[in-house]
Amino acid sequence: MEGGNSPSLQLQQLPLATAAVSVQPHTDSFSYKENLIGALLAIFGHLVSSIALNLQKYSHIRLAGSKDPRAYFKTKTWWCGLFLLVLGELGVFSSYAFAPLSLIVPLSAVSVIASAIIGIIFIKEKWKPKEFLRRYVLSFVGCGLAVVGTYLLITFGPNSHEKMTGENITRHLVSWPFLLYMLVEIIIFCLLLYFYKERNANYIVVILLLVALLGSMTVVTVKAVAGMIVVSIQGNLQLDYPIFYIMLVCMIATAIFQATFLAQASQLYDSSQIASVGYILSTTAAITAGATFYLDFTGEDVLHICMFALGCLIAFLGVFLITRNRKKPVAFEPYISMDAMPGMQNMHDKGIAVQPDLKTSFSYGALENNDSMPEIYTPATLPIVQEQHGSKGVSAPPYRVLEHSKKD
Protein backbone atom coordinates (compact mmCIF):
# COMPACT_ATOMS: atom_id res chain seq x y z
CA MET A 1 0.00 0.00 0.00
CA GLU A 2 2.79 2.46 0.84
CA GLY A 3 4.67 1.60 -2.31
CA GLY A 4 1.55 2.00 -4.41
CA ASN A 5 0.58 5.32 -2.88
CA SER A 6 3.97 7.01 -3.25
CA PRO A 7 3.84 7.41 -7.07
CA SER A 8 0.37 8.88 -6.87
CA LEU A 9 1.51 11.29 -4.20
CA GLN A 10 4.43 12.37 -6.37
CA LEU A 11 2.12 12.86 -9.35
CA GLN A 12 -0.22 14.99 -7.25
CA GLN A 13 2.63 17.19 -5.99
CA LEU A 14 4.03 17.96 -9.46
CA PRO A 15 1.28 20.41 -10.51
CA LEU A 16 1.62 22.22 -7.19
CA ALA A 17 5.35 22.67 -7.67
CA THR A 18 4.80 23.84 -11.22
CA ALA A 19 2.21 26.34 -10.06
CA ALA A 20 4.55 27.62 -7.38
CA VAL A 21 7.29 28.19 -9.93
CA SER A 22 4.95 30.05 -12.27
CA VAL A 23 3.70 32.41 -9.57
CA GLN A 24 7.09 34.06 -8.92
CA PRO A 25 7.63 35.49 -12.43
CA HIS A 26 4.07 36.77 -12.43
CA THR A 27 4.70 38.52 -9.12
CA ASP A 28 7.93 40.07 -10.42
CA SER A 29 6.26 41.31 -13.59
CA PHE A 30 3.41 42.76 -11.56
CA SER A 31 5.85 44.55 -9.25
CA TYR A 32 7.75 46.00 -12.22
CA LYS A 33 4.41 47.12 -13.61
CA GLU A 34 3.67 48.91 -10.34
CA ASN A 35 7.09 50.54 -10.49
CA LEU A 36 6.35 51.76 -14.01
CA ILE A 37 2.93 53.10 -13.01
CA GLY A 38 4.40 54.95 -10.03
CA ALA A 39 7.28 56.37 -12.10
CA LEU A 40 4.95 57.56 -14.87
CA LEU A 41 2.63 59.20 -12.33
CA ALA A 42 5.59 60.98 -10.71
CA ILE A 43 6.97 62.17 -14.06
CA PHE A 44 3.52 63.36 -15.13
CA GLY A 45 2.99 65.15 -11.81
CA HIS A 46 6.34 66.96 -11.84
CA LEU A 47 5.95 67.92 -15.50
CA VAL A 48 2.44 69.32 -15.03
CA SER A 49 3.47 71.14 -11.83
CA SER A 50 6.38 72.79 -13.64
CA ILE A 51 4.10 73.97 -16.45
CA ALA A 52 1.58 75.25 -13.89
CA LEU A 53 4.16 77.27 -11.98
CA ASN A 54 5.44 78.85 -15.19
CA LEU A 55 1.89 79.76 -16.22
CA GLN A 56 1.27 81.46 -12.89
CA LYS A 57 4.62 83.24 -13.10
CA TYR A 58 3.71 84.45 -16.60
CA SER A 59 0.42 85.81 -15.27
CA HIS A 60 2.20 87.67 -12.46
CA ILE A 61 4.72 89.18 -14.87
CA ARG A 62 2.04 90.44 -17.24
CA LEU A 63 0.20 92.18 -14.38
CA ALA A 64 3.30 93.51 -12.64
CA GLY A 65 2.34 97.15 -13.28
CA SER A 66 -1.30 96.79 -12.34
CA LYS A 67 -2.69 98.96 -9.54
CA ASP A 68 -4.71 96.06 -8.20
CA PRO A 69 -2.29 93.66 -6.41
CA ARG A 70 -4.76 90.79 -6.86
CA ALA A 71 -5.58 91.36 -10.50
CA TYR A 72 -4.19 87.95 -11.43
CA PHE A 73 -7.25 86.36 -9.76
CA LYS A 74 -9.29 87.63 -12.70
CA THR A 75 -7.13 85.98 -15.37
CA LYS A 76 -7.79 82.57 -16.87
CA THR A 77 -4.05 81.89 -17.11
CA TRP A 78 -3.55 81.99 -13.35
CA TRP A 79 -6.55 79.76 -12.62
CA CYS A 80 -5.43 77.31 -15.32
CA GLY A 81 -2.03 77.18 -13.64
CA LEU A 82 -3.66 76.56 -10.26
CA PHE A 83 -5.73 73.69 -11.67
CA LEU A 84 -2.67 72.12 -13.30
CA LEU A 85 -0.71 72.55 -10.08
CA VAL A 86 -3.33 70.66 -8.06
CA LEU A 87 -3.46 67.96 -10.74
CA GLY A 88 0.31 67.59 -10.73
CA GLU A 89 0.53 67.36 -6.96
CA LEU A 90 -2.17 64.69 -6.95
CA GLY A 91 -0.18 62.72 -9.50
CA VAL A 92 2.97 62.90 -7.37
CA PHE A 93 1.01 62.03 -4.22
CA SER A 94 -0.59 58.96 -5.81
CA SER A 95 2.74 57.76 -7.22
CA TYR A 96 4.00 57.00 -3.70
CA ALA A 97 1.27 54.36 -3.31
CA PHE A 98 2.58 52.29 -6.24
CA ALA A 99 6.37 52.51 -6.32
CA PRO A 100 9.03 52.46 -3.60
CA LEU A 101 9.96 55.72 -1.95
CA SER A 102 13.58 55.58 -3.10
CA LEU A 103 12.43 55.42 -6.73
CA ILE A 104 9.89 58.27 -6.64
CA VAL A 105 11.94 60.92 -4.82
CA PRO A 106 14.82 61.32 -7.36
CA LEU A 107 12.30 61.77 -10.19
CA SER A 108 11.75 65.37 -9.04
CA ALA A 109 14.59 66.17 -11.45
CA VAL A 110 11.90 66.12 -14.16
CA SER A 111 10.58 69.45 -12.89
CA VAL A 112 14.04 71.01 -13.23
CA ILE A 113 14.37 69.65 -16.77
CA ALA A 114 10.93 70.96 -17.72
CA SER A 115 11.64 74.40 -16.26
CA ALA A 116 14.89 74.64 -18.21
CA ILE A 117 13.22 73.64 -21.49
CA ILE A 118 10.31 76.04 -20.94
CA GLY A 119 12.74 78.85 -20.16
CA ILE A 120 14.68 78.22 -23.39
CA ILE A 121 11.55 77.99 -25.55
CA PHE A 122 9.81 81.09 -24.21
CA ILE A 123 12.91 83.26 -23.88
CA LYS A 124 12.36 86.73 -25.32
CA GLU A 125 15.87 87.55 -26.52
CA LYS A 126 16.88 86.61 -30.03
CA TRP A 127 20.24 84.96 -30.33
CA LYS A 128 22.34 83.87 -33.24
CA PRO A 129 22.74 80.09 -33.53
CA LYS A 130 26.36 80.16 -32.34
CA GLU A 131 25.57 82.41 -29.37
CA PHE A 132 22.49 80.35 -28.51
CA LEU A 133 24.44 77.09 -28.40
CA ARG A 134 27.30 78.68 -26.50
CA ARG A 135 24.98 80.21 -23.94
CA TYR A 136 22.83 77.14 -23.36
CA VAL A 137 25.36 74.35 -23.86
CA LEU A 138 25.40 73.64 -20.11
CA SER A 139 21.60 73.42 -20.06
CA PHE A 140 21.57 70.95 -22.94
CA VAL A 141 24.28 68.80 -21.34
CA GLY A 142 22.51 68.97 -17.95
CA CYS A 143 19.17 67.95 -19.48
CA GLY A 144 20.81 65.02 -21.24
CA LEU A 145 22.51 63.83 -18.06
CA ALA A 146 19.30 64.21 -16.06
CA VAL A 147 17.38 62.15 -18.64
CA VAL A 148 20.05 59.41 -18.54
CA GLY A 149 20.00 59.42 -14.74
CA THR A 150 16.20 59.19 -14.70
CA TYR A 151 16.31 56.20 -17.06
CA LEU A 152 18.80 54.42 -14.81
CA LEU A 153 16.68 55.17 -11.76
CA ILE A 154 13.57 53.66 -13.32
CA THR A 155 15.42 50.65 -14.74
CA PHE A 156 17.46 49.72 -11.66
CA GLY A 157 15.19 51.12 -8.95
CA PRO A 158 14.26 49.03 -5.90
CA ASN A 159 11.55 46.45 -6.48
CA SER A 160 10.19 46.01 -2.95
CA HIS A 161 6.41 46.20 -2.67
CA GLU A 162 4.39 45.92 0.48
CA LYS A 163 0.77 46.58 1.30
CA MET A 164 0.51 49.80 3.27
CA THR A 165 -1.68 48.43 6.02
CA GLY A 166 -1.84 49.76 9.55
CA GLU A 167 -0.07 46.68 10.96
CA ASN A 168 2.84 46.93 8.51
CA ILE A 169 3.38 50.64 9.07
CA THR A 170 3.25 50.22 12.84
CA ARG A 171 5.77 47.39 12.64
CA HIS A 172 8.17 49.55 10.59
CA LEU A 173 7.67 52.50 12.91
CA VAL A 174 8.88 50.62 16.01
CA SER A 175 11.69 48.73 14.27
CA TRP A 176 15.14 49.33 15.70
CA PRO A 177 16.78 50.54 12.41
CA PHE A 178 14.23 53.31 12.04
CA LEU A 179 14.37 54.24 15.73
CA LEU A 180 18.16 54.51 15.50
CA TYR A 181 17.83 56.58 12.33
CA MET A 182 15.31 58.89 14.01
CA LEU A 183 17.62 59.37 16.99
CA VAL A 184 20.53 60.36 14.75
CA GLU A 185 18.32 62.65 12.67
CA ILE A 186 16.87 64.41 15.73
CA ILE A 187 20.36 65.04 17.11
CA ILE A 188 21.61 66.43 13.79
CA PHE A 189 18.48 68.56 13.37
CA CYS A 190 18.81 70.06 16.87
CA LEU A 191 22.49 70.87 16.31
CA LEU A 192 21.79 72.53 12.97
CA LEU A 193 18.87 74.47 14.43
CA TYR A 194 21.07 75.67 17.31
CA PHE A 195 23.79 76.95 14.97
CA TYR A 196 21.19 78.52 12.68
CA LYS A 197 19.20 80.32 15.39
CA GLU A 198 21.78 81.04 18.10
CA ARG A 199 25.04 81.37 16.14
CA ASN A 200 23.48 82.96 13.02
CA ALA A 201 24.94 80.29 10.74
CA ASN A 202 22.90 81.34 7.71
CA TYR A 203 24.77 79.10 5.30
CA ILE A 204 22.82 77.57 2.45
CA VAL A 205 23.96 74.07 3.40
CA VAL A 206 22.72 74.49 6.98
CA ILE A 207 19.27 75.76 5.95
CA LEU A 208 18.79 73.19 3.20
CA LEU A 209 19.94 70.38 5.49
CA LEU A 210 17.14 71.37 7.85
CA VAL A 211 14.77 71.27 4.87
CA ALA A 212 16.12 67.88 3.77
CA LEU A 213 15.72 66.30 7.22
CA LEU A 214 12.15 67.53 7.46
CA GLY A 215 11.49 66.47 3.88
CA SER A 216 12.66 62.92 4.56
CA MET A 217 9.96 62.60 7.21
CA THR A 218 7.43 64.23 4.89
CA VAL A 219 7.92 61.67 2.11
CA VAL A 220 7.84 58.77 4.61
CA THR A 221 4.47 59.92 5.92
CA VAL A 222 3.19 60.75 2.43
CA LYS A 223 3.84 57.19 1.26
CA ALA A 224 2.10 55.79 4.36
CA VAL A 225 -0.97 58.01 3.94
CA ALA A 226 -1.22 57.47 0.17
CA GLY A 227 -0.71 53.71 0.50
CA MET A 228 -3.36 53.35 3.19
CA ILE A 229 -5.85 55.36 1.13
CA VAL A 230 -5.26 53.15 -1.93
CA VAL A 231 -5.64 49.98 0.16
CA SER A 232 -8.88 51.37 1.60
CA ILE A 233 -10.18 52.11 -1.91
CA GLN A 234 -9.38 48.53 -2.90
CA GLY A 235 -11.74 47.27 -0.18
CA ASN A 236 -9.57 46.80 2.90
CA LEU A 237 -10.43 49.81 5.08
CA GLN A 238 -7.39 51.29 6.83
CA LEU A 239 -8.74 54.68 7.90
CA ASP A 240 -9.85 53.38 11.29
CA TYR A 241 -6.23 52.80 12.41
CA PRO A 242 -4.75 55.52 14.67
CA ILE A 243 -1.45 55.29 12.79
CA PHE A 244 -3.14 56.81 9.73
CA TYR A 245 -4.00 60.04 11.55
CA ILE A 246 -0.60 60.14 13.24
CA MET A 247 1.07 59.97 9.84
CA LEU A 248 -1.34 62.57 8.44
CA VAL A 249 -0.55 65.07 11.22
CA CYS A 250 3.20 64.47 10.85
CA MET A 251 2.93 64.97 7.09
CA ILE A 252 1.19 68.34 7.43
CA ALA A 253 3.47 69.58 10.24
CA THR A 254 6.74 68.67 8.52
CA ALA A 255 5.53 70.14 5.23
CA ILE A 256 4.70 73.47 6.91
CA PHE A 257 8.06 73.75 8.68
CA GLN A 258 9.82 72.69 5.49
CA ALA A 259 8.11 75.49 3.56
CA THR A 260 9.11 77.96 6.30
CA PHE A 261 12.81 77.14 6.03
CA LEU A 262 12.60 77.22 2.23
CA ALA A 263 11.09 80.72 2.38
CA GLN A 264 13.96 81.85 4.61
CA ALA A 265 16.50 80.36 2.23
CA SER A 266 14.90 82.08 -0.77
CA GLN A 267 15.39 85.45 0.96
CA LEU A 268 19.11 84.89 1.37
CA TYR A 269 20.20 82.92 -1.69
CA ASP A 270 19.54 82.60 -5.39
CA SER A 271 16.82 80.20 -6.53
CA SER A 272 19.24 78.28 -8.76
CA GLN A 273 21.49 77.47 -5.80
CA ILE A 274 18.51 76.41 -3.72
CA ALA A 275 17.24 74.16 -6.53
CA SER A 276 20.54 72.34 -7.07
CA VAL A 277 21.76 72.01 -3.47
CA GLY A 278 18.26 71.34 -2.16
CA TYR A 279 17.63 68.59 -4.71
CA ILE A 280 20.87 66.80 -3.85
CA LEU A 281 20.44 67.00 -0.08
CA SER A 282 16.70 66.25 -0.04
CA THR A 283 17.04 63.27 -2.38
CA THR A 284 19.89 61.79 -0.36
CA ALA A 285 18.02 62.17 2.94
CA ALA A 286 14.77 60.79 1.48
CA ILE A 287 16.46 57.71 -0.02
CA THR A 288 18.16 57.03 3.31
CA ALA A 289 14.85 57.35 5.17
CA GLY A 290 13.06 55.10 2.66
CA ALA A 291 15.78 52.47 2.86
CA THR A 292 15.57 52.53 6.67
CA PHE A 293 11.82 52.72 7.20
CA TYR A 294 10.40 50.74 4.26
CA LEU A 295 13.52 48.57 3.66
CA ASP A 296 13.46 49.44 -0.05
CA PHE A 297 16.75 47.75 -0.94
CA THR A 298 16.15 44.50 0.93
CA GLY A 299 16.84 41.55 -1.40
CA GLU A 300 18.40 43.71 -4.15
CA ASP A 301 21.68 42.56 -5.64
CA VAL A 302 24.83 44.66 -5.66
CA LEU A 303 24.63 45.43 -9.39
CA HIS A 304 21.16 46.99 -9.13
CA ILE A 305 22.16 49.05 -6.09
CA CYS A 306 25.34 50.32 -7.80
CA MET A 307 23.48 51.22 -11.01
CA PHE A 308 20.80 52.98 -8.99
CA ALA A 309 23.47 54.99 -7.15
CA LEU A 310 25.10 55.82 -10.51
CA GLY A 311 21.75 57.06 -11.82
CA CYS A 312 21.39 59.31 -8.77
CA LEU A 313 24.87 60.77 -9.27
CA ILE A 314 24.22 61.43 -12.97
CA ALA A 315 20.89 63.09 -12.14
CA PHE A 316 22.62 65.21 -9.47
CA LEU A 317 25.22 66.37 -11.99
CA GLY A 318 22.56 67.14 -14.58
CA VAL A 319 20.51 69.26 -12.17
CA PHE A 320 23.66 71.08 -11.06
CA LEU A 321 24.58 72.00 -14.64
CA ILE A 322 21.04 73.12 -15.47
CA THR A 323 20.75 75.40 -12.46
CA ARG A 324 24.29 76.72 -12.82
CA ASN A 325 23.48 78.11 -16.26
CA ARG A 326 20.49 80.14 -15.05
CA LYS A 327 20.81 83.88 -15.28
CA LYS A 328 21.27 85.34 -11.82
CA PRO A 329 19.23 88.44 -10.99
CA VAL A 330 21.21 91.66 -10.65
CA ALA A 331 20.42 93.67 -7.56
CA PHE A 332 19.08 97.16 -8.22
CA GLU A 333 21.67 99.89 -7.50
CA PRO A 334 19.97 103.29 -7.11
CA TYR A 335 23.20 105.33 -7.04
CA ILE A 336 25.94 105.71 -9.63
CA SER A 337 29.51 106.85 -9.16
CA MET A 338 30.90 109.85 -10.99
CA ASP A 339 33.63 107.93 -12.78
CA ALA A 340 31.46 104.90 -13.63
CA MET A 341 30.52 106.23 -17.09
CA PRO A 342 33.45 107.25 -19.32
CA GLY A 343 32.98 110.54 -21.17
CA MET A 344 30.54 111.99 -18.60
CA GLN A 345 31.23 115.45 -17.18
CA ASN A 346 32.17 115.50 -13.54
CA MET A 347 30.82 117.61 -10.74
CA HIS A 348 33.65 120.15 -10.91
CA ASP A 349 32.77 121.34 -14.41
CA LYS A 350 31.46 124.89 -14.73
CA GLY A 351 27.69 125.17 -14.94
CA ILE A 352 27.12 121.51 -14.03
CA ALA A 353 25.30 120.49 -10.86
CA VAL A 354 24.76 117.10 -9.34
CA GLN A 355 20.98 116.72 -9.12
CA PRO A 356 18.43 113.90 -9.14
CA ASP A 357 17.36 112.79 -12.57
CA LEU A 358 13.90 114.27 -13.12
CA LYS A 359 13.06 111.88 -15.95
CA THR A 360 12.79 108.82 -13.77
CA SER A 361 12.10 108.25 -10.10
CA PHE A 362 14.53 105.34 -9.67
CA SER A 363 17.80 107.03 -10.65
CA TYR A 364 19.75 109.39 -8.42
CA GLY A 365 23.06 111.12 -8.86
CA ALA A 366 22.63 111.84 -12.58
CA LEU A 367 24.35 114.86 -14.07
CA GLU A 368 22.16 117.59 -15.60
CA ASN A 369 23.05 120.94 -17.19
CA ASN A 370 21.61 123.98 -15.43
CA ASP A 371 20.66 125.66 -18.69
CA SER A 372 18.22 122.92 -19.66
CA MET A 373 16.51 122.83 -16.26
CA PRO A 374 13.73 125.07 -14.95
CA GLU A 375 14.71 127.87 -12.64
CA ILE A 376 12.92 126.33 -9.70
CA TYR A 377 15.16 123.25 -9.89
CA THR A 378 18.37 125.24 -10.45
CA PRO A 379 20.61 125.00 -7.38
CA ALA A 380 21.79 128.19 -5.75
CA THR A 381 25.54 128.63 -6.10
CA LEU A 382 27.66 130.16 -3.40
CA PRO A 383 30.22 132.58 -4.82
CA ILE A 384 33.51 132.80 -3.01
CA VAL A 385 35.08 136.22 -2.49
CA GLN A 386 38.68 136.56 -1.42
CA GLU A 387 39.45 139.19 1.27
CA GLN A 388 42.60 141.20 1.50
CA HIS A 389 43.93 141.79 4.98
CA GLY A 390 46.25 144.64 5.69
CA SER A 391 47.48 143.35 8.98
CA LYS A 392 49.81 140.44 8.65
CA GLY A 393 49.77 139.64 12.34
CA VAL A 394 46.05 138.84 12.47
CA SER A 395 45.10 135.40 11.25
CA ALA A 396 41.91 135.30 9.23
CA PRO A 397 40.17 132.68 7.15
CA PRO A 398 41.29 132.67 3.52
CA TYR A 399 37.73 133.30 2.27
CA ARG A 400 34.23 134.26 3.33
CA VAL A 401 30.83 133.20 2.00
CA LEU A 402 28.34 135.85 0.92
CA GLU A 403 24.59 135.28 1.00
CA HIS A 404 23.12 134.82 -2.42
CA SER A 405 19.54 134.39 -3.56
CA LYS A 406 17.96 133.35 -6.81
CA LYS A 407 16.63 136.90 -7.47
CA ASP A 408 20.18 138.32 -7.31
Secondary structure, DSSP 4 states (H G I P E B T S, - for coil): -HHHHHHHHHHHHHHHHHHHHHHHHHHHHHHHHHHHHHHHHHHHHHHHHHHHHHHHHHHHHHTTT-SSTTGGGG-HHHHHHHHHHHHHHHHHHHHTTTS-HHHHGGGGHHHHHHHHHHHHHT--S---HHHHHHHSHHHHHHHHHHHHHHHHHHHS---------HHHHHHHHT-HHHHHHHHHHHHHHHHHHHHHHTS----HHHHHHHHHHHHHHHHHHHHHHHHHHHHHHTT---TTSHHHHHHHHHHHHHHHHHHHHHHHHHHHS-HHHHHHHHHHHHHHHHHHHHHHHS-TTTT--HHHHHHHHHHHHHHHHHHHHHHHTSPPPPPP--B--TTSSTT---TTSTTEEE---TT-TT-BS-EEEGGGS-GGGSPPP--EE----S-SSS---S-EE----S--
